[in-house]
Amino acid sequence: MTTFTLYQATLELSMAVVAADRAHQLRPSLFLRAGDEGLEGWSEVPAAVDPGVDPSADELVDATVRLLDGGAAQGTAARIARGLLDAALLDLGLRHEHQSLSAALGVTASDVGFSGVVGIQEPGLALDRAQQLVALGASRLRVKVSPEAGFSALSSVLDAVDVPVVADANGSFEPAEHQHGIEELCSLPLAWLEQPFAPDRLEDTALLARSSTVQIGLDESATSLSAIQEAGRLGAAHVICVKPMRFGIQGALEARREAARLGMRSYVGGYFEAGLGRAVLAALAALDTDLDGDVAAPCTYLVADPCALAGPIAGRQPLHVTPGCGPVPDTAGMVVRLERVASERPGRRS
């Protein structure tokens, strides 16, 4: 008999991160607890605040309810809910076996490098944040831009730091309307330009990737394995941001392997998770360190981490090495969104 409880937490960023499409300040995250024979397994998935590429907390809760009740569930929210369930059951198994996720994946390292993100803000504030992240150990920075803002901040960061810098447009540019802005970005010494156009503008993105001297990255377009394959077929990207929240643990590993097979580099992308989610991201990133990912502990961007994951040490993010996928959350202050008892565990697909 397995019991399932789904909690929702509201995570507050210590500094708002403004992107082209939204400002990240308060972030919802869902935690699923699976209890069985005195053991607990936990998983976490962040949710979107506004409608867009990724599902909201309510959509994820509904998909999880259908999954636990044995109903049919399809689409992005259902795939993410399946990943949430699989991860909780995996965590339960790892704790029973007294094994960490990194060990189960075959990772031998004890830490991993990490990247950082700088939001759209005044150049001086952007520079301060960039230098703070580099001092922590960030090996690459992603600076947010939009057609209307962020260019001066991006230039100030490029002039001041010695690590590679990515311009992240979050799909905010239109190919014809904002051609001058795209040309200006492509004239800068960027590591790559990430998601310049909306996800449904993949052919325009492919044209830019073929014509520009700057490499192109994709994030919002990389929502499934088939989407990554389409990007590879069109030659639309040099770099893929693989967000495990969209793929699940095993799905993220498969997505990175497929990107490599298609000649694209990839990194593990984050979504302002708490410590449990970040511990999983770090373990996945440690398997392929070609490009460091968004794996720095939440103490670098949240007011409080309910999982209390240890932060970077000597410029590296320590991996979670005790049993399980990551540290268990403190649920005080969280809202219970559902409770279920299952006589049989829902089928695992990991």
NUTI-103888 format. One line per field, with one value per residue (C-alpha): residue number from 1; x, y, z; chain. Coordinates in Angstrom, 2 decimals, m for minus. Each point is the difference from the previous one (the first is absolute). Layout:
# NUTI-103888
num <- (NUM,...)
x <- (X,...)
y <- (Y,...)
z <- (Z,...)
chaine <- (A,...)
//
This chain:
# NUTI-103888
num <- (1,2,3,4,5,6,7,8,9,10,11,12,13,14,15,16,17,18,19,20,21,22,23,24,25,26,27,28,29,30,31,32,33,34,35,36,37,38,39,40,41,42,43,44,45,46,47,48,49,50,51,52,53,54,55,56,57,58,59,60,61,62,63,64,65,66,67,68,69,70,71,72,73,74,75,76,77,78,79,80,81,82,83,84,85,86,87,88,89,90,91,92,93,94,95,96,97,98,99,100,101,102,103,104,105,106,107,108,109,110,111,112,113,114,115,116,117,118,119,120,121,122,123,124,125,126,127,128,129,130,131,132,133,134,135,136,137,138,139,140,141,142,143,144,145,146,147,148,149,150,151,152,153,154,155,156,157,158,159,160,161,162,163,164,165,166,167,168,169,170,171,172,173,174,175,176,177,178,179,180,181,182,183,184,185,186,187,188,189,190,191,192,193,194,195,196,197,198,199,200,201,202,203,204,205,206,207,208,209,210,211,212,213,214,215,216,217,218,219,220,221,222,223,224,225,226,227,228,229,230,231,232,233,234,235,236,237,238,239,240,241,242,243,244,245,246,247,248,249,250,251,252,253,254,255,256,257,258,259,260,261,262,263,264,265,266,267,268,269,270,271,272,273,274,275,276,277,278,279,280,281,282,283,284,285,286,287,288,289,290,291,292,293,294,295,296,297,298,299,300,301,302,303,304,305,306,307,308,309,310,311,312,313,314,315,316,317,318,319,320,321,322,323,324,325,326,327,328,329,330,331,332,333,334,335,336,337,338,339,340,341,342,343,344,345,346,347,348,349,350)
x <- (0.00,1.59,m1.19,0.52,m0.14,0.57,1.13,0.28,2.63,0.43,3.69,1.19,3.01,2.45,0.27,m2.66,1.18,m1.69,m0.22,m1.53,m3.29,m0.33,1.58,0.99,m0.54,m2.38,0.32,m2.37,1.56,m1.73,1.35,m1.34,0.44,m0.34,m0.21,0.36,0.80,1.47,2.16,m0.58,0.91,m0.08,0.08,m0.34,m1.14,m0.21,m3.07,m0.60,m1.69,m1.53,m1.36,2.73,2.23,m0.01,m3.13,m1.29,m0.22,m3.75,0.57,2.68,m2.20,m2.86,2.32,1.41,m3.52,m0.92,3.20,m0.42,m3.67,0.91,m1.60,1.27,2.35,1.69,1.94,2.80,m1.52,m0.60,3.58,1.35,m2.34,1.27,3.56,m0.95,m1.49,2.90,2.50,m1.82,m0.03,3.64,0.88,m1.93,1.98,3.34,m0.66,m0.95,3.29,2.01,1.27,0.19,m1.25,3.47,1.38,m2.87,0.77,3.65,1.32,3.37,0.55,m0.92,m0.84,m0.81,0.39,m2.95,m1.25,m1.96,m2.77,m0.33,m3.37,m0.92,0.95,2.09,3.57,1.54,m2.27,0.51,3.76,m0.17,m1.99,2.28,3.11,m1.64,m0.79,3.49,1.47,m2.14,1.49,m2.40,1.81,m2.53,m2.66,m3.36,m1.19,m3.65,m0.90,m3.11,m0.59,m0.57,2.52,3.12,2.50,1.95,0.08,1.18,2.80,1.11,0.20,1.91,2.53,0.55,0.14,2.38,m2.52,m2.16,m3.24,m3.28,m2.77,m3.36,m2.94,m2.70,m1.57,m0.80,1.34,m1.91,2.17,m1.02,m1.13,3.09,2.64,2.21,0.01,0.87,2.85,1.28,m0.05,1.74,2.79,0.91,2.54,m2.65,0.42,m3.39,m3.34,m2.71,m3.58,m0.11,m3.42,m3.18,m0.09,m2.26,2.56,2.46,0.60,0.84,2.34,1.64,0.54,1.66,2.16,1.23,0.63,1.43,3.53,m1.47,m1.14,m3.69,m1.46,m3.51,m1.93,m3.74,0.12,1.52,m3.13,0.19,2.28,m1.83,0.49,3.74,0.05,m1.82,2.49,2.82,m1.64,m0.39,3.41,m1.70,2.38,3.55,m0.92,m3.04,m1.18,m1.40,m2.30,m0.58,m3.34,m1.26,1.53,0.33,3.30,0.35,m1.54,2.57,2.84,m1.53,m0.50,3.66,1.13,m2.26,1.27,3.57,m0.90,m1.38,3.18,m1.35,1.51,m2.30,m0.15,m2.33,m2.41,m1.70,m3.20,0.73,m0.64,0.49,2.86,m1.53,m0.45,3.43,1.68,m1.50,1.15,3.54,0.17,m1.22,2.44,2.91,m0.47,0.93,2.04,0.61,m2.17,m0.72,m3.68,m2.41,0.88,1.18,m1.83,m3.08,1.86,1.47,m3.42,m2.78,m0.83,m0.44,0.44,m2.42,2.48,3.09,2.29,3.64,1.35,3.10,3.40,3.20,m1.85,m1.67,m3.44,0.25,m2.07,m2.56,1.74,m2.28,m2.85,m2.68,m0.26,0.47,m0.82,m3.56,m2.03,m1.36,m3.72,m0.82,m1.91,m0.72,m3.53,m1.22,m1.47,m0.94,0.18,m0.45,0.41,0.84,m0.22,2.45,2.64,m0.82,2.20,3.52,1.50,3.56)
y <- (0.00,3.25,3.41,3.09,3.60,2.96,3.28,3.44,2.47,3.65,0.78,3.60,1.16,2.18,2.18,0.14,m1.37,1.94,m1.76,1.10,m1.77,0.28,0.97,m2.88,0.93,m2.52,m3.50,m2.97,m3.43,m3.35,m2.75,m3.54,m2.31,m3.77,m1.99,m3.77,m2.35,2.74,1.52,3.24,0.99,3.62,1.88,3.61,1.78,3.78,1.51,2.99,3.07,1.26,m1.86,m0.93,m2.87,m1.70,m0.99,1.74,m1.57,m0.60,m1.78,m2.18,m0.81,m1.02,m2.19,m1.63,m0.72,m1.71,m2.00,m1.19,m0.81,m2.16,2.27,0.92,2.98,1.47,3.11,1.96,0.16,m3.76,m0.70,2.23,m1.59,m3.43,1.21,1.31,m3.37,m1.99,2.16,m0.45,m3.78,0.04,2.01,m2.49,m2.87,1.76,0.68,m3.66,m1.00,2.67,1.42,3.54,0.95,1.01,m3.40,m1.80,1.94,m0.99,3.46,m0.14,3.74,1.69,3.40,1.71,3.40,2.35,2.94,3.07,2.27,3.80,1.63,3.11,2.95,3.15,m0.58,0.70,m2.48,m2.59,0.40,m0.39,m3.22,m1.34,0.61,m1.55,m3.17,m0.22,0.43,m2.95,m2.06,0.33,m1.15,1.56,2.72,0.23,3.61,0.68,2.35,1.13,2.16,2.95,m0.50,m1.71,0.95,2.45,m2.44,m2.78,2.20,1.00,m3.64,m0.99,2.76,m0.94,m3.79,m2.62,m2.86,m0.77,1.99,m1.10,2.42,m1.57,1.54,m2.45,0.00,3.72,1.14,m0.02,m0.88,2.98,2.57,m0.27,m0.70,2.90,m1.24,m3.53,1.36,1.98,m3.07,m2.09,2.59,m0.56,m2.58,m2.33,m3.65,m0.39,1.75,m2.00,m0.31,3.15,m0.83,m1.65,m3.81,m0.13,1.97,m2.88,0.46,3.68,m1.08,m2.50,2.75,2.17,m2.92,m0.50,3.69,1.29,m0.30,m0.27,m3.42,m0.49,m1.73,m1.26,m0.25,0.57,m1.91,m3.05,m1.37,m3.62,m2.51,0.48,3.77,m0.48,m2.34,2.60,2.68,m2.31,m0.83,3.68,0.99,2.51,m0.18,m0.59,m0.27,m1.50,0.87,m3.24,0.77,m3.23,1.38,m0.52,m3.43,m1.79,m1.48,m2.78,2.18,2.74,m2.49,m1.21,3.58,0.85,m3.15,0.80,3.59,m1.31,m2.54,2.84,2.06,2.45,0.77,0.10,1.16,m0.70,2.90,1.06,1.82,1.51,m3.31,m0.68,m2.20,m3.38,0.91,1.62,m3.08,m2.08,2.52,m0.06,m3.81,0.05,2.77,m1.93,m2.74,2.34,3.04,1.36,3.00,0.87,0.30,1.86,m2.09,2.45,m0.49,2.17,1.93,1.93,1.28,m0.80,1.77,m3.42,m3.53,m2.46,m2.79,1.80,m1.28,0.89,2.79,0.28,m0.66,1.30,0.82,m3.40,m1.37,m3.06,m3.00,m1.56,m3.20,m1.37,m2.41,1.31,2.55,2.99,1.52,m0.45,3.23,1.58,0.20,2.64,2.75,m2.11,m0.68,m3.59,m0.28,m3.69,m3.20,m3.49,m3.60,m2.58,m3.76,m0.37,2.46,1.76,m1.48,1.40,1.03,0.70)
z <- (0.00,m1.15,1.15,m2.11,1.21,m2.30,1.55,m1.57,1.17,m0.89,m0.41,0.16,m1.94,1.89,m3.12,m2.70,m3.35,m2.79,m3.36,m3.28,0.72,3.80,3.30,2.29,3.65,1.58,m1.42,0.58,0.43,0.57,2.27,m0.20,2.99,m0.50,3.25,0.10,2.91,2.17,m2.74,m1.89,m3.52,m1.17,m3.28,m1.09,m3.13,m0.48,m1.65,m2.21,1.45,m3.25,m3.03,m2.44,m1.02,3.40,1.99,3.11,3.45,m0.44,m3.31,1.56,2.99,m2.30,m2.06,3.15,1.29,m3.28,0.05,3.59,m0.62,m2.99,m2.57,m3.45,m0.02,m3.07,m0.90,1.62,3.49,m0.02,m1.07,2.77,2.56,m1.05,0.52,3.45,0.97,m1.44,1.88,3.34,m0.47,m1.07,3.11,2.11,m1.52,0.40,3.68,0.48,m1.68,1.89,m3.28,m1.37,m3.45,m1.14,1.04,m1.73,m3.19,0.20,0.84,1.76,0.50,3.27,m1.49,m3.29,m1.65,m0.42,m2.03,1.11,m1.26,m0.02,m0.57,m1.96,2.18,0.11,m1.23,3.40,1.78,m2.72,0.30,3.80,m0.32,m2.73,2.06,3.06,m1.97,m1.46,3.48,1.14,m2.82,m2.94,m3.12,m2.39,0.25,m1.73,m0.28,m0.78,m2.85,m1.85,m3.09,2.32,2.79,1.24,m2.70,2.17,2.91,m2.32,m1.35,3.50,1.06,m3.15,0.68,3.63,0.35,m1.35,m0.26,m3.08,m0.19,m1.59,m1.03,0.88,m1.88,1.17,m3.47,0.09,m3.40,m3.29,m3.01,m2.18,2.55,2.18,m2.62,1.12,3.58,m1.10,m2.12,2.97,2.22,m2.65,m0.22,3.66,1.24,1.37,0.91,m1.67,m0.45,1.75,m1.28,m2.13,m1.49,1.28,0.08,m3.06,m2.04,m0.32,m3.74,0.56,2.78,m2.35,m2.59,2.63,1.15,m3.56,m0.75,3.29,1.32,3.52,1.15,0.80,3.05,0.67,3.27,m0.39,m3.29,1.73,1.66,m1.16,m1.66,m3.31,0.27,0.46,m3.01,m2.08,1.03,m1.03,m3.31,m0.86,1.32,2.30,2.94,1.10,3.69,1.73,3.52,1.43,2.93,1.99,1.20,m3.58,m0.55,3.31,1.15,m2.58,m2.69,0.62,m0.40,m3.26,m1.22,0.59,m1.78,m2.96,m0.20,m0.09,m2.69,m2.11,0.42,2.60,3.39,3.01,3.59,2.92,0.44,3.23,0.87,3.45,1.78,3.69,1.20,m0.83,m3.65,m0.20,1.48,m2.82,m2.60,1.37,m0.17,m3.59,m0.93,1.50,m2.59,m2.85,0.98,m3.50,0.95,3.63,0.85,2.27,3.04,2.67,3.30,0.69,2.70,m2.94,m1.12,2.54,3.26,1.62,m1.33,1.66,m0.79,1.36,m2.76,0.67,m2.22,m2.15,1.56,m1.60,m3.20,m0.41,0.89,2.27,m1.08,2.32,1.10,2.75,m0.86,m2.33,m2.78,2.29,3.38,1.30,0.19,3.14,m0.79,2.61,m1.74,m3.08,m1.25,m0.43,m3.51,0.02,2.02,m1.44,1.13,m2.65,0.58,m2.88,m1.09,m3.27,m2.72,m0.15,m3.28,1.05)
chaine <- (A,A,A,A,A,A,A,A,A,A,A,A,A,A,A,A,A,A,A,A,A,A,A,A,A,A,A,A,A,A,A,A,A,A,A,A,A,A,A,A,A,A,A,A,A,A,A,A,A,A,A,A,A,A,A,A,A,A,A,A,A,A,A,A,A,A,A,A,A,A,A,A,A,A,A,A,A,A,A,A,A,A,A,A,A,A,A,A,A,A,A,A,A,A,A,A,A,A,A,A,A,A,A,A,A,A,A,A,A,A,A,A,A,A,A,A,A,A,A,A,A,A,A,A,A,A,A,A,A,A,A,A,A,A,A,A,A,A,A,A,A,A,A,A,A,A,A,A,A,A,A,A,A,A,A,A,A,A,A,A,A,A,A,A,A,A,A,A,A,A,A,A,A,A,A,A,A,A,A,A,A,A,A,A,A,A,A,A,A,A,A,A,A,A,A,A,A,A,A,A,A,A,A,A,A,A,A,A,A,A,A,A,A,A,A,A,A,A,A,A,A,A,A,A,A,A,A,A,A,A,A,A,A,A,A,A,A,A,A,A,A,A,A,A,A,A,A,A,A,A,A,A,A,A,A,A,A,A,A,A,A,A,A,A,A,A,A,A,A,A,A,A,A,A,A,A,A,A,A,A,A,A,A,A,A,A,A,A,A,A,A,A,A,A,A,A,A,A,A,A,A,A,A,A,A,A,A,A,A,A,A,A,A,A,A,A,A,A,A,A,A,A,A,A,A,A,A,A,A,A,A,A,A,A,A,A,A,A,A,A,A,A,A,A,A,A,A,A,A,A)
//
